[in-house]
Amino acid sequence: MILPTKHLRSEASLIYVGGIIQNIVATTPMTVDQLWHGTKHEYVKHAHSSDITYDWFVLALSLLYSINAISLSDGRIVGVAND
């Protein structure tokens, strides 16, 4: 689920979706709604497959937050710079 396996395509893993999310918030902080629409657009563009579900998007957000890759500031999701 988090990482791809022989039964889970790499595009369907949470780490792949999380990478898309991180790329989007690296440049500008966004609300959840803005990030959701941006992630859907980028996922379809890069994965060349069906649409991503909101549940999978939220799980990827939770993963990124739990590993301190993103944070919430003034109601917007921002990327956390790793030093």
C-alpha positions, 0 to 999 in steps of 0.5 A, a space after each residue: 500500500 505504501 510502497 509498490 509490490 508485485 500486486 500493486 503498481 507503482 502509480 497506485 502506491 501512496 509513496 507515488 501519490 505523495 511524491 506528486 503532492 510534495 512536488 505541488 506544495 514545494 512551490 506554493 502553499 495550497 488549501 486541501 481543495 486546491 491541492 486535491 484538484 492539482 494532484 488529480 490533474 498531475 496524477 492523470 498526466 503522469 500515471 497515464 491511468 484512471 483517476 485517483 480517489 479522494 481516499 487515496 489522496 487523504 491517505 497520502 497526505 496522512 503519510 506525508 504529515 506523519 513523516 514530517 514532509 508537509 505541514 499545515 500553516 494558516 489553513 494551507 498545506 506547505 512542504 517542509 524543507 529538509 536540511 
